[in-house]
Amino acid sequence: MQPTTEAERARLRQSLIGNFLLLLFGLGVLGFLVAVDRAEWFTLRPVSGTSVALSHAATGKADAGALRPEESIKR
């Protein structure tokens, strides 16, 4: 193994840092393009029925989705 000079080490270090930054940039662009295409991944949805009920109660829409008794009878 040949001894490396300080200049060679600095060049190698700069090359590795440059390649790493280029990789990070590429992954960032890829992540951005995926996020633009999949906007529905970033919408907040209620996880359970209880959270839906609490949300409706808090906003005053407690009966917005409820059926009236006469509507629930199928004819």
C-alpha positions, 0 to 999 in steps of 0.5 A: 500500500502506497502512502498517500499525501495530504493533497490526495487525501483532500481530493479523495475526501472532496470527491466522496463529499461531492458524490454523497451530496449528489446522491442526497440531491437525487434522492430529494428530487425523487422524493419530491416527484413521488410526493407530487404524484401521491398527494393523497398520502398527505391528507389527514383522515380519521383513524377510527369511528370514534375520532370521526364522531368526536370531529363531527361533534366538535364542528357541530355536524353531529347529525350530518351523517345520521339517518332519520328513523323513517329513512332507515327502513328499507321498502 
